[in-house]
Amino acid sequence: MIKSVFAAVAALSVSAGAAVAGPYVNVETNAGWAGDDYTGAVTDLHVGFEGPIGDSAAWYVQGGPAIVSPDGAESSTEFSGKVGASAALTDSVGVYGELSAITSDQEFEDLSVGGKLGVKYSF
């Protein structure tokens, strides 16, 4: 199933044609703690593309290496990617969503997948 999601994202980015802006680079580190115990970090080194969906929405797709650095253990490199969209519902309210995935031991069969949905209110 995940392979079909990546295939659909690739098809979307190719079929968008002139509506695609980019590429861009996104470097992001996500660190974790359990209480006051640092557990490690993942640093994404992504290249992405983005584009509009009509007048009030946008999409993006990005991917690349992810450096996994658990606390007290050797770092490893995996592959990670994200696809997402956002839309303005009104001048002050927007919604967004993101689907992300990262390999495990550089295998696509054991992907860790996450999702994010949100509402943003601007004052």
Secondary structure as GFF3:
##gff-version 3
##sequence-region A 1 123
A	DSSP	alpha_helix	2	15	.	.	.	ID=ss1
A	DSSP	three_ten_helix	17	19	.	.	.	ID=ss2
A	DSSP	beta_strand	21	34	.	.	.	ID=ss3
A	DSSP	beta_strand	37	53	.	.	.	ID=ss4
A	DSSP	beta_strand	57	70	.	.	.	ID=ss5
A	DSSP	beta_strand	76	88	.	.	.	ID=ss6
A	DSSP	beta_strand	93	104	.	.	.	ID=ss7
A	DSSP	beta_strand	107	121	.	.	.	ID=ss8
###
